[in-house]
Amino acid sequence: MKGLFITFEGTEGCGKSTQVGLLADRLRSMGCFVRTLREPGGTPIGEEIRHTLKHSHQNHAMMPEAELLLMNASRAQLVREVIRPAMAAGEIILCDRFYDSTIAYQGYGRGLNLATVRQVIDLAVGEARPDLTLLLQVATEVSEGRRLARQPNLPMDIQRDRFEENDRAFFERVALGYKAIAETEPNRVRVIDASSSVEDVRRSIWSCIQHLLARR
């Protein structure tokens, strides 16, 4: 049986991680073999890169180009070490972020050349492409409020998240990037209103994936 690759995207505070967990639980209760992943990360090497990108106190001077390359170094490892073997084994993969995040964050957010960004992504992922991408969408003001509310509750070993330290203008550019991606690939990217309750979002997500499950 062919594997299924579903990615979750959106700006900070949109509820991706919560919905990944809820969907994984539901699929497992149905007898599906589900693997949950996150980016950057998902492998021992990727988790080291994640710390450097997000949480290290030595990363304040990181250039956008270095950020782009580190993101895709983690992604290249994840694709080859985990995603390809899991797909070949027929697993359902739920990934919290994938290459759309790089287009939105490093391309639109940081202002890097989009053609260059896509070339680096292509090298990292090869033929690995999501079957479905769920874009959880909230207003910039909602995202900002959620980010600020959770900062004091970050675990002691994290203490800071470099991406969440960006200003509103950055996240407005990121949101425009996601909007452009959704408009360009409507068959793959499904936009979910994530401003409603967790349960409403869960139901919307389930309605989007039922046809994929039926095909399996």
Residue frames relative to the residue before (quaternion, step in Angstrom):
aa qw qx qy qz dx dy dz
M 1.0000 0.0000 0.0000 0.0000 0.00 0.00 0.00
K 0.4622 -0.6913 0.4841 0.2723 3.56 -0.89 0.94
G 0.4957 -0.6546 0.4869 0.2978 3.54 -1.07 0.75
L 0.2890 -0.7283 0.5966 0.1735 3.54 -1.37 0.20
F 0.1270 -0.8104 0.5719 0.0114 3.55 -0.74 1.12
I 0.0217 0.8005 -0.5931 0.0830 3.57 -0.45 1.28
T 0.1230 -0.7984 0.5871 0.0518 3.58 -0.82 0.99
F 0.2595 -0.7372 0.6086 0.1369 3.53 -1.25 0.65
E 0.0287 -0.8126 0.5811 -0.0342 3.56 -0.82 1.03
G 0.3430 0.7291 -0.5580 0.1987 3.55 -1.32 0.27
T 0.6099 -0.5455 0.4219 0.3903 3.54 -1.28 0.26
E 0.7148 -0.4360 0.3139 0.4477 3.57 -1.32 0.16
G 0.8267 0.2615 -0.1858 0.4622 3.55 -1.09 0.75
C 0.4734 0.6942 -0.4373 0.3205 3.61 1.19 0.28
G 0.5677 -0.6401 0.3685 0.3634 3.61 1.23 -0.11
K 0.2763 0.8008 -0.4977 0.1862 3.60 1.20 0.33
S 0.6942 0.4994 -0.2975 0.4243 3.56 0.70 -1.07
T 0.6285 0.5340 -0.3294 0.4597 3.58 1.00 -0.79
Q 0.7115 0.4620 -0.2640 0.4589 3.57 0.85 -0.97
V 0.5744 0.5563 -0.3808 0.4644 3.60 1.11 -0.57
G 0.6802 0.4979 -0.2887 0.4540 3.58 0.88 -0.93
L 0.6601 0.5109 -0.3071 0.4571 3.58 0.95 -0.86
L 0.6743 0.4842 -0.2991 0.4705 3.57 0.93 -0.88
A 0.6275 0.5341 -0.3395 0.4535 3.58 0.99 -0.81
D 0.6518 0.5157 -0.3186 0.4559 3.59 0.92 -0.87
R 0.6724 0.4986 -0.3096 0.4511 3.58 0.89 -0.89
L 0.6702 0.4957 -0.3043 0.4611 3.58 0.90 -0.88
R 0.6501 0.5106 -0.3235 0.4604 3.59 0.98 -0.78
S 0.6302 0.5338 -0.3363 0.4525 3.57 1.08 -0.70
M 0.6615 0.4818 -0.2904 0.4960 3.57 1.28 -0.40
G 0.6015 -0.5935 0.3440 0.4094 3.57 1.29 0.05
C 0.4709 0.6742 -0.4443 0.3553 3.60 1.25 0.21
F 0.3674 -0.6779 0.5845 0.2528 3.55 -1.19 0.61
V 0.0271 -0.8357 0.5446 -0.0660 3.57 -0.35 1.29
R 0.1142 -0.7671 0.6286 0.0575 3.54 -1.04 0.86
T 0.1579 -0.7833 0.5951 0.0854 3.59 -0.79 0.99
L 0.0662 -0.7969 0.6001 -0.0229 3.54 -0.96 1.00
R 0.1433 -0.7684 0.6101 0.1294 3.55 -1.28 0.20
E 0.1942 -0.7581 0.6108 0.1206 3.50 -1.30 0.52
P 0.5227 -0.2841 -0.8006 0.0718 1.47 -1.87 1.63
G 0.5045 0.6347 -0.4800 0.3351 3.55 -1.16 0.60
G 0.4837 0.7121 -0.4502 0.2370 3.52 -1.14 -0.71
T 0.7422 0.1723 -0.1416 0.6320 3.57 1.32 -0.17
P 0.6616 -0.4870 0.3511 0.4493 3.64 -1.15 0.28
I 0.6593 0.4860 -0.3118 0.4815 3.61 0.95 -0.84
G 0.6663 0.5216 -0.3007 0.4399 3.56 0.92 -0.93
E 0.6510 0.5117 -0.3254 0.4565 3.58 1.01 -0.73
E 0.6014 0.5298 -0.3560 0.4805 3.60 1.11 -0.59
I 0.6586 0.4919 -0.3052 0.4807 3.57 0.97 -0.86
R 0.6018 0.5666 -0.3517 0.4394 3.60 1.03 -0.77
H 0.6556 0.5099 -0.3140 0.4600 3.56 0.90 -0.92
T 0.6547 0.5138 -0.3123 0.4582 3.58 0.93 -0.88
L 0.6944 0.4886 -0.2751 0.4510 3.58 0.90 -0.91
K 0.8251 0.3143 -0.1140 0.4555 3.56 0.79 -1.03
H 0.8583 0.2647 -0.0716 0.4338 3.55 0.69 -1.08
S 0.5421 0.6436 -0.4081 0.3541 3.60 1.15 -0.42
H 0.4180 -0.6988 0.5220 0.2540 3.56 -1.07 0.77
Q 0.6223 0.5281 -0.3462 0.4625 3.59 1.27 0.07
N 0.6059 0.6253 -0.3376 0.3577 3.64 1.20 0.01
H 0.3592 0.7761 -0.4713 0.2155 3.61 1.23 0.13
A 0.7347 0.4199 -0.2351 0.4782 3.60 1.04 -0.69
M 0.3559 0.7666 -0.4831 0.2287 3.60 1.22 0.16
M 0.3625 -0.7348 0.5414 0.1887 3.56 -0.88 1.02
P 0.6286 -0.5522 0.3819 0.3925 3.62 -1.12 0.55
E 0.6423 0.5271 -0.3320 0.4466 3.60 1.00 -0.76
A 0.6405 0.5040 -0.3226 0.4813 3.58 1.03 -0.77
E 0.6233 0.5438 -0.3239 0.4592 3.56 1.04 -0.79
L 0.6439 0.5277 -0.3092 0.4596 3.57 0.95 -0.90
L 0.7087 0.4671 -0.2670 0.4564 3.57 0.84 -0.99
L 0.6465 0.5065 -0.3271 0.4673 3.59 1.00 -0.73
M 0.6079 0.5496 -0.3475 0.4557 3.58 0.98 -0.80
N 0.7510 0.4068 -0.2206 0.4709 3.55 0.81 -0.96
A 0.5351 0.5628 -0.4183 0.4711 3.59 1.22 -0.21
S 0.6433 0.5028 -0.3072 0.4889 3.57 0.97 -0.86
R 0.6680 0.5152 -0.2914 0.4509 3.59 0.95 -0.93
A 0.6354 0.5313 -0.3339 0.4500 3.60 0.94 -0.84
Q 0.6512 0.5024 -0.3102 0.4767 3.59 1.00 -0.83
L 0.6618 0.5220 -0.3058 0.4427 3.59 0.91 -0.92
V 0.6513 0.5212 -0.3215 0.4481 3.58 0.91 -0.89
R 0.7583 0.4121 -0.2223 0.4535 3.58 0.76 -1.00
E 0.7120 0.4568 -0.2621 0.4645 3.57 1.01 -0.76
V 0.8255 0.2361 -0.0769 0.5068 3.59 0.97 -0.85
I 0.7413 0.4596 -0.2774 0.4028 3.59 0.53 -1.16
R 0.6803 0.4883 -0.3093 0.4507 3.61 0.75 -0.92
P 0.6821 0.4638 -0.3143 0.4700 3.65 0.80 -0.83
A 0.6512 0.5152 -0.3228 0.4541 3.60 0.99 -0.78
M 0.6375 0.5100 -0.3284 0.4750 3.59 0.99 -0.75
A 0.6583 0.5136 -0.3098 0.4549 3.57 0.96 -0.86
A 0.6875 0.4704 -0.2705 0.4826 3.58 1.16 -0.62
G 0.5429 -0.6612 0.3792 0.3525 3.59 1.28 0.03
E 0.4039 0.7293 -0.4693 0.2911 3.58 1.18 0.36
I 0.3859 -0.6429 0.5932 0.2930 3.54 -1.36 0.25
I 0.1461 -0.8000 0.5804 0.0425 3.56 -0.65 1.15
L 0.0823 -0.7596 0.6446 0.0277 3.55 -0.92 1.02
C 0.0373 -0.8369 0.5447 -0.0388 3.57 -0.39 1.23
D 0.3175 -0.7317 0.5829 0.1549 3.54 -0.82 1.14
R 0.8043 -0.0573 -0.0920 0.5843 3.53 -0.02 1.50
F 0.0847 0.7348 -0.6722 0.0319 3.52 -1.32 0.59
Y 0.8432 -0.2510 0.0965 0.4656 3.61 -1.11 -0.42
D 0.5344 0.6120 -0.4275 0.3965 3.63 1.12 -0.34
S 0.5917 0.5701 -0.3617 0.4405 3.57 1.11 -0.63
T 0.6550 0.5117 -0.3182 0.4560 3.57 0.99 -0.78
I 0.6275 0.5138 -0.3395 0.4765 3.58 1.00 -0.76
A 0.7060 0.4670 -0.2692 0.4594 3.58 0.88 -0.94
Y 0.7633 0.4022 -0.2126 0.4587 3.58 0.77 -1.03
Q 0.7701 0.3327 -0.2035 0.5048 3.59 0.70 -1.02
G 0.6674 0.4872 -0.3055 0.4732 3.60 1.06 -0.66
Y 0.7928 0.2873 -0.1506 0.5160 3.57 0.46 -1.20
G 0.6940 0.4956 -0.2900 0.4342 3.59 0.83 -0.94
R 0.7714 0.3312 -0.1760 0.5140 3.59 0.79 -1.03
G 0.4518 -0.7196 0.4335 0.3002 3.59 1.22 -0.30
L 0.3621 0.7236 -0.5130 0.2866 3.60 1.12 0.49
N 0.6300 -0.5439 0.3978 0.3860 3.55 -1.19 0.56
L 0.4475 -0.7362 0.4397 0.2538 3.57 -0.63 1.14
A 0.6195 0.5359 -0.3531 0.4520 3.59 1.02 -0.69
T 0.6488 0.5054 -0.3096 0.4773 3.59 1.00 -0.81
V 0.6263 0.5398 -0.3299 0.4556 3.57 0.96 -0.88
R 0.6907 0.4784 -0.2854 0.4611 3.58 0.86 -0.93
Q 0.6111 0.5439 -0.3538 0.4534 3.62 1.06 -0.65
V 0.6597 0.4946 -0.3055 0.4763 3.57 0.95 -0.87
I 0.6304 0.5289 -0.3269 0.4649 3.60 1.00 -0.83
D 0.6538 0.5261 -0.3186 0.4408 3.58 0.87 -0.94
L 0.6376 0.5139 -0.3270 0.4716 3.58 1.01 -0.77
A 0.6893 0.5051 -0.2832 0.4354 3.58 0.93 -0.92
V 0.8063 0.3373 -0.1607 0.4586 3.60 0.78 -0.99
G 0.2801 -0.7603 0.5393 0.2293 3.60 1.11 -0.47
E 0.8000 -0.2515 0.2054 0.5046 3.56 -0.76 -1.06
A 0.4529 0.6915 -0.4542 0.3322 3.62 1.23 0.08
R 0.1264 0.7852 -0.5898 0.1400 3.57 -0.52 1.20
P 0.5129 -0.6493 0.4536 0.3310 3.61 -0.97 0.74
D 0.4545 -0.6396 0.5441 0.2971 3.55 -1.20 0.62
L 0.7864 -0.0043 0.0444 0.6161 3.56 1.13 -0.72
T 0.1050 -0.7664 0.6305 0.0641 3.53 -1.10 0.80
L 0.1964 -0.7730 0.5979 0.0798 3.54 -0.83 1.10
L 0.1385 -0.8032 0.5784 0.0337 3.55 -0.48 1.25
L 0.1746 -0.7939 0.5782 0.0703 3.56 -0.37 1.27
Q 0.1156 -0.8448 0.5220 -0.0195 3.52 -0.46 1.27
V 0.0663 0.7578 -0.6464 0.0600 3.54 -0.95 1.00
A 0.6054 -0.5523 0.4226 0.3872 3.57 -1.21 0.47
T 0.6312 -0.5547 0.3834 0.3833 3.58 -1.13 0.64
E 0.6420 0.5328 -0.3234 0.4464 3.58 0.99 -0.81
V 0.6441 0.5084 -0.3177 0.4751 3.58 1.03 -0.79
S 0.6416 0.5242 -0.3153 0.4628 3.57 0.94 -0.90
E 0.6593 0.5165 -0.3040 0.4540 3.56 0.93 -0.93
G 0.6627 0.5133 -0.3051 0.4520 3.57 0.92 -0.89
R 0.6655 0.4951 -0.3009 0.4705 3.57 0.97 -0.83
R 0.6240 0.5354 -0.3418 0.4550 3.60 1.01 -0.77
L 0.6932 0.4828 -0.2847 0.4531 3.56 0.82 -0.98
A 0.6523 0.5348 -0.3165 0.4339 3.56 1.04 -0.78
R 0.7453 0.4179 -0.2406 0.4604 3.60 0.97 -0.73
Q 0.4568 0.7059 -0.4502 0.3006 3.63 1.18 -0.27
P 0.6980 0.4615 -0.3154 0.4475 3.68 0.78 -0.85
N 0.6965 0.4838 -0.2675 0.4574 3.60 1.20 -0.41
L 0.3785 0.7228 -0.4975 0.2947 3.60 1.22 0.20
P 0.5640 -0.6061 0.4280 0.3624 3.62 -0.99 0.75
M 0.6295 -0.5778 0.3749 0.3598 3.56 -1.14 0.69
D 0.6814 0.4900 -0.3064 0.4491 3.60 1.05 -0.67
I 0.6512 0.4718 -0.3191 0.5015 3.59 1.29 -0.09
Q 0.0347 -0.8767 0.4750 0.0677 3.57 0.87 -1.08
R 0.8029 -0.0516 0.0383 0.5927 3.60 1.02 -0.66
D 0.1690 -0.7364 0.6425 0.1278 3.53 -1.31 0.45
R 0.4180 -0.7594 0.4453 0.2245 3.53 -0.36 1.29
F 0.6634 0.5085 -0.3224 0.4443 3.61 0.96 -0.74
E 0.6693 0.5037 -0.3066 0.4520 3.57 1.01 -0.74
E 0.5875 0.5838 -0.3653 0.4249 3.59 1.27 -0.18
N 0.4984 0.6588 -0.4295 0.3649 3.60 1.25 -0.10
D 0.5286 -0.6572 0.4430 0.3039 3.57 -1.21 0.55
R 0.7317 -0.4353 0.2968 0.4326 3.55 -1.33 0.16
A 0.6196 0.5581 -0.3543 0.4232 3.61 0.97 -0.79
F 0.6209 0.5389 -0.3405 0.4563 3.58 1.03 -0.76
F 0.7196 0.4436 -0.2612 0.4660 3.58 0.79 -0.98
E 0.5775 0.5460 -0.3827 0.4711 3.59 1.17 -0.38
R 0.6401 0.5010 -0.3206 0.4863 3.59 1.05 -0.72
V 0.6194 0.5373 -0.3355 0.4637 3.57 1.03 -0.79
A 0.6562 0.5132 -0.3079 0.4596 3.59 0.93 -0.90
L 0.6338 0.5116 -0.3274 0.4789 3.59 1.03 -0.72
G 0.6198 0.5430 -0.3370 0.4554 3.56 1.07 -0.72
Y 0.6650 0.4916 -0.3024 0.4740 3.57 0.91 -0.89
K 0.6206 0.5419 -0.3400 0.4534 3.58 1.03 -0.77
A 0.6590 0.5073 -0.3029 0.4654 3.57 0.97 -0.88
I 0.6345 0.5268 -0.3277 0.4610 3.60 0.98 -0.81
A 0.6742 0.5041 -0.2969 0.4508 3.58 0.88 -0.96
E 0.6676 0.4970 -0.3002 0.4660 3.57 1.02 -0.79
T 0.6681 0.5118 -0.2926 0.4539 3.57 1.09 -0.71
E 0.8115 0.1681 -0.0593 0.5566 3.59 1.01 -0.81
P 0.0082 -0.8559 0.5171 -0.0018 3.62 0.60 1.07
N 0.6214 0.5545 -0.3569 0.4231 3.61 1.09 -0.49
R 0.7221 0.4018 -0.2382 0.5102 3.58 1.13 -0.63
V 0.7716 0.3538 -0.1684 0.5012 3.57 0.88 -0.96
R 0.0894 -0.7833 0.6150 0.0173 3.56 -0.73 1.12
V 0.2947 -0.7683 0.5465 0.1554 3.57 -0.70 1.08
I 0.1199 -0.7881 0.6034 0.0203 3.55 -0.86 1.08
D 0.3821 -0.6966 0.5574 0.2411 3.58 -0.89 0.95
A 0.1006 -0.8393 0.5341 0.0122 3.57 -0.29 1.28
S 0.4816 0.6692 -0.4389 0.3572 3.59 1.23 0.29
S 0.6051 0.5543 -0.3543 0.4484 3.58 1.27 -0.27
S 0.7563 -0.3809 0.2603 0.4639 3.60 -1.27 -0.18
V 0.6582 -0.5002 0.3850 0.4103 3.55 -1.27 0.41
E 0.6652 0.5102 -0.3046 0.4521 3.58 0.95 -0.85
D 0.6409 0.5128 -0.3298 0.4664 3.61 0.98 -0.77
V 0.6461 0.5052 -0.3149 0.4776 3.57 0.99 -0.83
R 0.6255 0.5443 -0.3327 0.4491 3.58 0.98 -0.83
R 0.6715 0.4931 -0.3006 0.4643 3.58 0.92 -0.89
S 0.6378 0.5284 -0.3279 0.4544 3.60 0.99 -0.80
I 0.6460 0.5134 -0.3120 0.4709 3.56 1.00 -0.83
W 0.6568 0.5211 -0.3212 0.4403 3.58 0.88 -0.89
S 0.6469 0.5187 -0.3257 0.4543 3.58 0.99 -0.78
C 0.6508 0.5294 -0.3143 0.4444 3.59 1.13 -0.58
I 0.7613 0.4042 -0.2178 0.4578 3.59 1.00 -0.72
Q 0.4648 0.7127 -0.4437 0.2813 3.60 1.18 -0.27
H 0.6662 0.5033 -0.3227 0.4458 3.60 0.94 -0.79
L 0.6193 0.5284 -0.3498 0.4636 3.59 1.11 -0.59
L 0.6525 0.5056 -0.3147 0.4686 3.57 0.99 -0.80
A 0.6266 0.5494 -0.3362 0.4388 3.58 1.03 -0.79
R 0.6538 0.5218 -0.3148 0.4486 3.58 1.04 -0.77
R 0.6357 0.5190 -0.3328 0.4645 3.60 1.19 -0.46
